[in-house]
Amino acid sequence: MAHRLDTNRSAGGAGTGSGRAVFTADRPNRLWVADATRIPCGQGTFWLAAVRDAFSNRIVGWKTSDRCDTELVLGALEFAVWSRDIRDGELIHHSDRGLDLHSDPVR
């Protein structure tokens, strides 16, 4: 059975027309979705990047930083790949953070 993950989407984004994107996976480590979250704190801004498995809905990788940049999101993805048994060609990684992920190390 494939599990389904619905995520809210901003206006103008790709999706189902209902303002929601639907991601499904038929097994673990097949589809990962990622995002970065800004967390205000007493010393300024704190960023958390997380990678979630769409099948289990579990966080499989994360990284924190004082900046939201390629190093942050790539670090979360690298931690996820390191912590799971990932084989070439079996994983789809999706993130709406296009500008942050637009770098040669991610491609």
C-alpha positions in Angstrom: 0.0 0.0 0.0 1.4 3.4 -0.9 1.3 6.1 1.8 0.2 9.6 0.9 1.7 12.9 2.1 -0.2 16.1 1.5 1.6 19.4 1.9 0.3 22.9 1.7 1.5 24.8 -1.3 1.7 28.5 -1.9 -0.3 30.2 -4.7 1.2 29.6 -8.1 3.0 26.4 -7.2 2.6 23.1 -9.0 0.2 20.7 -7.5 -3.3 19.2 -7.8 -5.2 22.5 -8.4 -6.5 22.4 -4.9 -3.5 24.2 -3.5 -2.0 21.0 -2.2 0.7 18.8 -3.7 0.3 15.1 -3.2 3.4 12.9 -2.7 3.1 9.1 -2.5 5.6 6.3 -2.0 5.1 2.5 -2.1 8.1 1.8 0.2 10.6 3.5 2.4 13.5 5.5 0.9 11.8 5.9 -2.4 10.6 9.5 -2.1 12.0 12.2 0.2 10.6 15.7 0.6 12.6 18.5 2.2 12.1 22.0 3.5 13.9 24.6 5.6 12.2 26.4 8.5 13.1 29.7 10.0 13.0 29.7 13.8 13.3 33.1 15.5 15.2 33.0 18.8 16.8 35.4 21.3 20.1 35.5 19.4 18.6 36.1 15.9 17.4 33.6 13.4 17.9 29.8 13.5 17.4 27.6 10.5 16.4 23.9 10.4 16.5 21.9 7.2 14.8 18.5 7.4 14.3 15.6 5.0 11.2 13.5 5.4 10.5 10.0 4.0 7.1 10.2 2.3 6.3 6.6 3.0 6.9 6.6 6.8 6.5 10.3 7.3 9.7 10.2 9.4 12.5 12.7 9.4 15.5 10.9 8.0 18.0 13.8 7.9 18.4 17.3 9.3 20.9 20.1 9.8 20.8 23.4 11.6 22.5 26.7 10.8 22.3 30.5 11.3 21.9 30.8 7.5 19.6 29.2 4.9 21.9 28.3 2.1 23.1 25.4 0.0 25.3 24.1 2.8 22.3 23.8 5.1 20.0 21.9 2.7 22.8 19.8 1.3 23.9 18.9 4.8 20.5 17.6 5.7 20.3 15.5 2.5 23.8 14.1 3.0 22.9 13.1 6.6 19.8 11.4 5.3 21.7 9.5 2.6 24.4 8.5 5.1 21.9 7.2 7.7 19.8 5.1 5.2 20.6 2.3 2.8 20.2 4.3 -0.5 21.0 2.7 -3.9 21.7 4.7 -7.0 18.6 5.5 -9.0 16.1 4.4 -6.4 15.4 7.8 -4.6 13.5 10.9 -5.6 14.3 14.0 -3.6 11.9 16.9 -3.7 12.2 20.4 -2.2 10.5 23.7 -2.8 13.8 25.5 -1.9 14.9 25.8 -5.5 17.2 28.7 -5.2 19.0 27.2 -2.1 19.4 23.9 -3.9 20.6 25.3 -7.2 24.2 24.3 -7.0 26.6 21.9 -8.6 27.0 19.6 -5.5 23.2 18.9 -5.4 22.9 18.0 -9.1 
